Amino acid sequence: MKISDLIEETYLALISNKARSGLTILGIVIGIGSVIAMIAIGQGTQASIKSSIESLGSNLIMIRPGVQRTAGSAVSAGRGSAQTLTVEDSEAIRDEIELAKAVAPAVSGRYQITAKGSNTNTQVIGTNADYTKVKNISVDDGVFFTEQQSRSGAKVAVLGPTAAEDLFGTSTSPIGQKIKIKGIEFKVIGTTITKGSSGMDDQDDVVYIPLAAAQRYFTGNEYVSTINVQAASEESMEDLQNQITDLLLERHNIADSASADFSVMNQADIVASASSIAGTLTLLLGAIAGISLVVGGIGIMNMMLTNVTERTREIGLRKAIGAKKREISLQFLAESVMLTFLGGLIGTAAGWIVALGVQHFGNIAIEVSMASVAMAFGVSAAIGIIFGYYPAKRAASLSPIEALRYE
Amino acid sequence: MIECRNIKKIYKNGGSESLVLKGLSFNINPGEFVAIIGPSGSGKSTMMHILGALDKATSGEYLLDGKNVSVLSEDKLAEIRKKKIGFVFQSFNLLPRATALRNVILPLVYAEMPKEERDKKAKEALKNAGLDEKYYDYKSNQLSGGQMQRVAIARALVNDPSIILADEPTGNLDTKTGEIVLATFQELNKKKDHTIVLITHESNVAEHADRIIFIRDGEIVEDKKNPRKVLAGRINYID
């Protein structure tokens, strides 16, 4: 039998039972579709996490307070709640470590802000002038506060674009206006250019004020919650990380680095750990979707077995007019592969559409990779062969005499 | 053309063996119209399976066009069926959802004949089998019994087989339609020189053949030319 005839025979067999073929295909469509959609969502999430972490700043090292242990106590305070880092630490890093290009200590909190009757609740970051360097912030209008202002605690503020719009609208310039943070009046001296959302929080919905002002009016102490350090180059990141660790251990009088009361993370570590979480998520989603693919495959096998039984006489006849064993098994195999292949085709399209829908309505980034599409086709064809093999073999091994007599 | 020498068939069923054919020997010459008749259980169906290369004899020789079929492998038997044998069954065995024409084309598909050629051949066979042209594109399950058997006959003769085997071809038809189908066989035999072997248990069906072989209990009890045919002046029958 020629290939073109095989395809024609297969086509005729499948359309002669449209409902059953359609339902069987549906099983594969759901399987392949969910694999495609899940992987697209997983990979999209992975990519967006990576890019949003990278947008935080380049060659960035973050120092955060670590676990604080009190002598004689077995209980340690939670990470991040500890107060171990000070402005002096950050100044020591800037003065003593040459590789540190910019050092920006910061404290942050969410407060109610009012301006001329409008009000908003937003994140207030107290920091210094170097913050613009380490976080890739550009000033749109006006100026950022100076190092001098950040030390003295001048009551000035720089608004992120979202915060500026919430407080002053789009028509009036906020420069020179007054805002009240927790009742304390600040003068707006600048606005920044948009940075976009990083998924979890809006990097534009923020108000920057001098560090000393934030400590004086809001936190009430001299600790900082983060010290951001920018390395001169990507290559010097590791050296810088080591030097910072050594310096802070010495300053905090800790001999053993394992009991450090701070942690030094570089951006690559953050990206790696975040994308490994997202990667695991992708795998999990894909595995769940894969189960439905197996169920679809079993559906194919079930249909093909029913088919072989129902068409026993046809098989007998085909053998009587000269079909070889191989031609019979190829025909049934071709039917199951065509079903799964069609299922793969429609499933890929359906999965893609679902993923696009999720992107559009759910605001989750997606990424349909050619690899996952190729995999979907490979897997669906493989399922056709694997689950079609046994029924096809059963059809081919029927005795023509028995098959022709079958009622 | 067909030579059967001492054909024996033993069926093994668990421990017991039953001898279904007890050493049959006969020849069928090209262009003959032979009926094999016998009661049920006589072994005539088994004989048909062996003649049709669907089954192999346990011992003995079956020579078709000089080739010993009884020693061939399963795939070689399929090859023989494809090239040399046309089957007509009691229950037609057409593909129900395929058109009449497609059913006739099917053997040519396995013979890998080019598309244009096989269309022409199939139409010719349908014409010879006496099916009206307007039914060619009917689904076979929309046809009457007589029409279905005509399609089946066309399918049997489409690749010019050495022998057409008809197994109770009138069994599912009423008497009148059966007569028409049998007349078609006679015509194919007389005008187109097809060799036809008709297997039946009804003597009035067997009467349409030129020669009748009686089988009972796995043995040939009588092998004679059909006296009615001779009396009717079928002078082309030569012993």
Interface residues (C-beta under 8 A of the other chain):
Chain A: M1 K2 D5 E9 L12 S16 R313 E314 G316 L317 R318 K319 A320 I321 G322 A323 K324 K325 R326 E327 P400 I401 L404
Chain B: H49 G52 L54 D55 E74 D75 A78 E79 R81 K82 K83 F87 F89 S91 N93 L95 R97 A98 R102 L106 P107 V109 Y110 A111 E112 R155
